[in-house]
Amino acid sequence: MKIMAVDYGDARTGLAVCDRTEFLASPIGTLNERNAQLLAMQIAHLAQEYEVGEIIVGLPVNMNGSEGPRAAKCRAFADMLNQLADVPVNMWDERSTTVTAHQILNQTNVRGKDRKAVVDTVAATVILEGYLEYRRKKSQQK
């Protein structure tokens, strides 16, 4: 099943999708939309276009496991997206994904404006890779 990951942000939102075998997570771009309703509509449309069976929205949990105002905002966005999309929308702990995305960009020497343009998409890809790994481990336990 194809799965889409969303790294929701106030100004930029990164997106990634995996292949049908759930093996390869690929970045598909960044949406620059500040209106949450319009953004949710765009993502619902892209989910249909990419024929995904599930959408994962990153949940920014604090390192101690608590949820702050940003997590509440992401949950509200996921609820809005769930009403618009024809597929299930679930949350996934995105702790440290932005840090990991910056490390990846450091290794590939992406700097300046280029970095700002892709960091959210890389973060969405990292979120999706974590979720896919979870699904693989879960299926092996059966």
C-alpha positions as CSV (number, residue, x, y, z in Angstrom):
1,M,0.0,0.0,0.0
2,K,1.2,3.5,-0.8
3,I,1.5,5.7,2.3
4,M,1.9,9.5,2.4
5,A,3.7,11.3,5.2
6,V,3.1,14.9,6.1
7,D,5.5,17.2,8.0
8,Y,3.0,19.9,8.8
9,G,4.3,23.5,9.3
10,D,2.8,27.0,9.6
11,A,4.6,28.2,6.4
12,R,5.9,25.1,4.7
13,T,4.7,21.5,4.7
14,G,6.8,18.6,3.5
15,L,5.4,15.5,1.8
16,A,6.8,12.1,1.1
17,V,5.2,8.9,-0.4
18,C,6.3,5.3,-0.4
19,D,6.0,2.7,-3.1
20,R,3.3,0.0,-3.0
21,T,5.8,-2.5,-1.5
22,E,6.4,0.0,1.4
23,F,10.1,-0.3,0.8
24,L,11.2,3.0,-0.5
25,A,10.1,6.4,0.9
26,S,10.5,9.3,-1.5
27,P,10.2,13.0,-1.1
28,I,7.5,14.5,-3.3
29,G,7.8,18.2,-2.4
30,T,6.9,21.1,-0.1
31,L,3.6,23.0,-0.1
32,N,3.9,26.7,0.8
33,E,0.4,27.3,2.1
34,R,-0.4,29.1,5.4
35,N,-4.2,28.5,5.3
36,A,-4.7,25.1,7.1
37,Q,-8.0,24.4,5.3
38,L,-6.6,25.0,1.8
39,L,-3.5,23.0,2.7
40,A,-5.6,20.1,3.9
41,M,-7.6,20.2,0.6
42,Q,-4.4,20.2,-1.4
43,I,-3.0,17.2,0.5
44,A,-6.3,15.3,0.2
45,H,-6.1,15.9,-3.6
46,L,-2.5,14.8,-3.7
47,A,-3.3,11.7,-1.7
48,Q,-5.9,10.8,-4.3
49,E,-3.5,11.6,-7.2
50,Y,-0.8,9.4,-5.7
51,E,-3.3,6.7,-4.9
52,V,-2.3,6.4,-1.2
53,G,-4.1,4.1,1.2
54,E,-3.1,6.0,4.4
55,I,-1.8,9.4,5.4
56,I,0.6,9.8,8.3
57,V,0.9,13.3,9.9
58,G,4.0,13.9,12.1
59,L,3.2,14.5,15.7
60,P,5.9,16.8,17.4
61,V,6.1,15.1,20.8
62,N,8.5,16.6,23.4
63,M,11.5,14.6,24.4
64,N,9.8,13.7,27.7
65,G,6.8,12.3,25.9
66,S,4.5,15.2,26.6
67,E,2.6,17.1,24.0
68,G,2.7,20.9,23.7
69,P,0.9,23.5,21.7
70,R,2.5,22.5,18.4
71,A,1.3,18.9,18.9
72,A,-2.3,20.1,19.5
73,K,-2.1,22.2,16.2
74,C,-0.9,19.1,14.3
75,R,-3.7,17.0,15.8
76,A,-6.3,19.6,14.7
77,F,-4.8,19.6,11.2
78,A,-4.9,15.8,11.0
79,D,-8.5,15.9,12.1
80,M,-9.3,18.4,9.3
81,L,-7.4,16.3,6.8
82,N,-9.2,13.2,8.0
83,Q,-12.6,14.8,7.1
84,L,-11.4,15.7,3.6
85,A,-9.3,12.6,2.6
86,D,-10.8,9.3,1.4
87,V,-8.2,7.4,3.4
88,P,-7.3,7.0,7.1
89,V,-5.2,9.7,8.6
90,N,-3.0,8.8,11.6
91,M,-0.4,10.5,13.7
92,W,3.2,9.4,14.0
93,D,5.8,10.5,16.6
94,E,8.2,12.8,14.7
95,R,10.6,13.4,17.6
96,S,14.1,14.4,16.2
97,T,13.1,14.1,12.5
98,T,14.0,17.7,11.8
99,V,17.4,17.2,13.5
100,T,17.9,14.0,11.4
101,A,16.9,16.0,8.3
102,H,19.5,18.6,9.0
103,Q,22.1,15.9,9.6
104,I,21.3,14.4,6.2
105,L,21.5,17.8,4.5
106,N,24.8,18.5,6.2
107,Q,26.2,15.2,4.8
108,T,25.0,16.1,1.3
109,N,26.3,19.7,1.8
110,V,23.0,21.4,1.1
111,R,23.2,25.0,2.3
112,G,21.3,28.3,2.3
113,K,18.1,28.8,0.4
114,D,18.4,25.2,-1.0
115,R,18.4,23.8,2.5
116,K,15.3,25.8,3.6
117,A,13.4,24.6,0.5
118,V,14.0,20.9,1.2
119,V,14.3,20.4,4.9
120,D,10.6,19.9,5.4
121,T,10.4,17.3,2.6
122,V,13.4,15.5,4.0
123,A,11.7,15.5,7.4
124,A,8.6,14.0,5.9
125,T,10.7,11.3,4.3
126,V,12.3,10.6,7.7
127,I,8.9,10.4,9.3
128,L,7.7,7.9,6.6
129,E,10.8,5.8,6.9
130,G,10.2,5.5,10.7
131,Y,6.6,4.5,10.1
132,L,7.6,1.9,7.5
133,E,10.2,0.4,9.8
134,Y,7.5,0.1,12.5
135,R,5.1,-1.6,10.1
136,R,7.9,-4.1,8.9
137,K,8.7,-5.0,12.5
138,K,5.0,-5.3,13.4
139,S,4.4,-7.7,10.5
140,Q,7.4,-9.8,11.4
141,Q,6.1,-10.3,14.9
142,K,2.9,-12.0,13.6
